[in-house]
Amino acid sequence: MKKELLIAILILIVKFSFGQEFTDLYGDYLGQIPPGDTPIIFAPGVVSTDSLIEHSAPAFSPDGKDVFWWVVRSPKTSREKWTSRGMTMQCINGRWTVPMHTPYYGGPTFSINGKFLYFPGLYPDKKNNGPYFIERQGNTWSQTKNLGIVARFPEIKGAGGFSITRNSTLYFNGDTGGKEQIKDNRIFRVKLVNGEYTRLELLPNSINRSPYNNMFPYISPDESYLIFSSDRNGNLGGGDLYISFHDIDSDTWTEPINMGEPINTDKDERLPGLSPDGKYLFFTRLTRANGQDFDHDIFWVSTKIIDRLKDKYKKK
C-alpha cells in the first residue's frame, strides 16, 4: 500500500509541475462571487457537480492556493458499487488547475498554519482509522503518516470529521462500535500534551444528545465555538447545523443553538467548515429520494450569522 500511495503522490507532484491542465478560474476561492447572508452553491459545475455527491466542505490552505475535498459517486445500476475519491485543485500564478483525484479518503482539514493536511483514511483501505496526515515540504507533500488515534484509544472503532484548533487539539466524530453505526457516532476531542495526544474526551451530553446523530464537528481555531450536525428534536429537516459557544476558562459549553433559516432547511445540512480567513461558512445540503442520497452540494454563506447568534445568546 505504501508503494501505491507514494506513486499517487508522485503523480500529483508531476502533474502540478509539468503540463497541468487549467480551468478559466482565477483569484480567491476559485474566482467565485462571495455570498451574503443567503447560502449559495459553491463553484457549481466545478466543485459542486450534478454527477457526484460532495461529501465534505472544501478545505482551503491558509494561503488560498490549494483546496481539497471529498466526493462520492452513487451506483447507477445494480451491478455498480458506491465509489469515492479525494479531490484537489491548485492555484498556480493566479489560475486554478482542473480538479484531480488524490489518494486521500474522507473529508480533509488543514492545520491552522497550513503545514499539515489531515484526513480519515487512505486508498485502497478506505478505513476511518486515522487521522492520517501529510506535511508540506516546499511545493510538494511528504509521505502519509498516521497519528494512531484509533489504535491508541480502543473506545472508538473509527474516526472522521476532523477539525483542529490553533493549539492542535483535534475534534472529531468517533464510532463507538455499536450495532447502529451512525447513532453510535459521538463527538470527541483529544488534546496535544508535550507533543502527544494523551486523553480521549467525550464532549458534554448537551452536544452528544442521545439517541440522536451528533456528527461532523467544526471547531473554531480559538476553540470559542463548535458547529456540528444533529437530527435532534426541533429540526427544520432531517438534520440541521447547530452551534455551541465555549467558555475556554471554565471549559463549559452553551446549550446548542439551531442556526436556523436560511442555513437550515427541510433538507439535511451537515459537514460544516470555515474558510481560512474566517469570512465564509461552508456546508453541504443533502436531498434524499426513496431513502437514498439524491443530491449533495456544497454551499457557502457569510459568517456574520455566527456573530448574530452569539449576540442573541448573550442577550438571554
N, C-alpha and C positions, 0 to 999 in steps of 0.2 A: 504494500500500500504506500509506503514512503517513497518508493521509486516512482509510482504513478503520480503521486502528489507533486513531487519535485519536477516531473516532466510538465505537469499542468501549469505550475508556477513559471517555469522557464518559457512556456508558450506565451503566457501573459506578458512576460518581460519583452520577448522578441516582438510580439505584435505591437506593444506600446512604443517600441524603439524603431521598428522598420516597417514601413508600408501600412500603418494602421489606417483603417477606413474612418472617415469623419462624417458627422452629421452637418446640417446647416445651423446648428445651435451655438450661440456664443454668450459668454458672460455668466454672471452669478445664477446659480440654480437653473442651469440649462437655458438661460435666457427667458424663463417663464415670467409672465406678468404677475407680480406679487399679489396675494389675496388680501382682502379686507376682513371684515367680521363674519362674512359668509363663506363657508368652506367651498372650495372648487377642486376639481380633479387636477392632480399634479402631472404635468407633462403627458397629456393624452396622446396616444399613438406611439409614444417613445418608451416611457416608463409604465404608465397605466395603459394597458392594451386590452383589446377585446378577446384575444386568443389565449391569454394567460391570466391566472389568478395571482395578483400581487399579494404576497404573504408576509410583508414586513414594511415598516416605514423605511424610507431611504436614509442611509447613514452617510452623511457628507463629512469629509475630513474638515478639520478646523480652517484650513486654508482654502476650502471650497473647490479644490482641484480634482478630487476623487469622490465618487459616490458608489455605494454598494447597496444591493437589496436582494430579496429572495422571491422567487416565483414558483408557482405550482401549475402544472398542466393537468386538467381533468381528462379522464378517458373518454374518447368519442365513440367507442364501440365496446361490446362486452369482452372482446379479446385484449383490449388495451389495459394498461395499468396506470395508476397515478404516477406522474414523474415530477421532479422538481430540480431547480438549478439556482445557484447563486449567480447574480448578475453584477456587472460593473461598467462604469463609463469614466473616462478621464478627460480633463480639460488641458489641452496642450496648446500653448501660445494663444490662449483665449477661445479656442474652438473645441467642442466636445466630440469625442470619438463615438462610434456606434456602440450600442450595448453588446457586451460579450459575456460568455459564460465564465464562471470561476469554479473551483473545486470545493467551495465552502458551503456547508449545509446549514440552513436556518438563518433567522434574522440576525444581521450583523450590527455591531456597535463599535464606535471609535472610543479610545481613551480620550480624556479631555485635551491632552497635548498632541493628539494625532499620531503618536508614535506607535501605538498598538491598535490592531483591529481584532475584535473578539467575535466568535460565532459558536453555535452549539455543537456542530458535528462536521464530519468530512465524508466525501465520497471515496470509496463505494460503501462505507459503513452505514451512513445515514442514521447514526445513533446520537441522541442528545446526551452524550457523556462527557461534555466539555466543562467549562468553556475551553475551546482551542483559541489560540491567538497567533498572529504573525506580527513581526516587528519591522517597521520601516527602516530600510538601510539605503539612504540616498534616494535614488529613483526606483529602487526595487524593494522586494519584501523578503524576509527571512523564510526559512522552512517553518512548518507549522509545529507549535508546541501545545501541550495540554496542561492546564493548571491543575487538573486532577481533583476538581471539586467533588464530582460524583463519587470517585474512588475513595476520597477522604472521609466523606460523610455517608455512611450506609443508610441513614434515614431516608435518603432520596434515591430513586432509581434512574432518574434522568433530570436534565435541567435545560431550560431555554429562556428566551425573552430577556437576555441580559441587558442591564443598564449599569453605568458606572459613575461614581462621584469623582469630585476633584481629588479626594484623598484615597481613591482607589477602592472604596467599598463597593462590592458587587451586589446588586439586587436582581432577582430572577424568580421565575416560577419553577418549582421543583415538583416532580412526580413522586408521590409517596408510595406508589406501588399498589394501590387498591384495585378492586375489580372495575370500578368506573373510572377510567384513567383521567378523563377531563376533570371530573369533580374531585379528584384526589390531587389536583394541582393547586399548590398554595404559594404565596409569595414569601420568599426568604431573603435574607441578606447575610453576607459574610464580610467581616472587616479585615483589612490587612494590618497585621501587627508584626513589627520587626521583619517585614518582608515576607510574611507567610499568612495565608488565610487559615485562621485557627479555630473559629467557633461559628457554627451554623445557628442563625437566629430566625425564628418564625415571627413574622410581623403580627401585631395585635388582632384580636378577634373582630374588631370593628372593620378592619381591612379584609381579613380572611374569614368573612362571614359564611357560616355553614348553613345549608348544604349547597351553596351557590358556587358558580365558577368565578374565581378571582385570579386574573392572569395578566400577563403581558405588562409588567411594570415599567414605567419610565420614571427615573429619579432625577431631579434637577442636580446640576453639578455641585451646588452648595448644600444639597440634601434638605432644602427648605420645603419641598413639596413632592408628592408622588402622584402620578397619573396612572390609572390601570383600568382594565376592562372587567365588568362584572354583570351578571344576569340576575342580581338580587331584585327583590320586590321594589316597585316604583319605577321600573324601566319604561322608556318610551318604546323600545323594541325588544329583540331577543337578547341584546347585550348593549350596554352603554359605557361611556367613559366617565370615570369618577376621579375626583381629586381630593387628596388629604394633605393638609398642611402640617408641617413638622416643627415642633419646638426643639431645636437641637440641644439646648442646655439641659432640658429635663427629659429629652428623648421620648416625648409624647406626641401623639398624632390626633388630629381632629377627626370627628366623625366624617367619613367620606361624603362629598357633595356631588350629586349628579351634575355634570357640566351643562346639561340642558340643551335646548334648541339654540342655534341651528346646528350645533355639533352632533348631538344625538337625534336620531330619527326612529321610525318604526323598523329600520333595518338594524344590523349588528355593527356597532362601531368598536374597533379594537386596535391593538398594535400601535400605540402612540409613540412618538419620538419628536424631539425638537431639533430645529436647525442649529448649527454650531454658534450662530450669532444670537440665538435666543429669540428671534423675531417671529418664527413660524412654528406652529404645531402641525406635525404630520400624523395621519392615522389612516386606517383602512375602513372602508364601509362595505359590508357584505350583504348581498341579496341572496336569499335561498329560494329554491324551487323544488318541490317534491322531496324535501329533506336533504337536498344536495346543494353544495356551493354553486351558485349560478353566476354571480358576477362579484368581483372583489377588486376595487380600485383604491388607489392612494389619493387622499385628499390633503389639502393644506389650508391653514387659516391663520390669521393674526393671533399672536399670543396675548393680545390685550385682554382677552377674556379671562386669562388667569389672574391678572391684576384686579379685574372687576369682581371675580369670585372671592378673592382674598379680602377685598374691601367689604364685600357683602357679609363674609364670615365675621369680620371684626366688629360689625355693627350689631351683631346679635347679642 
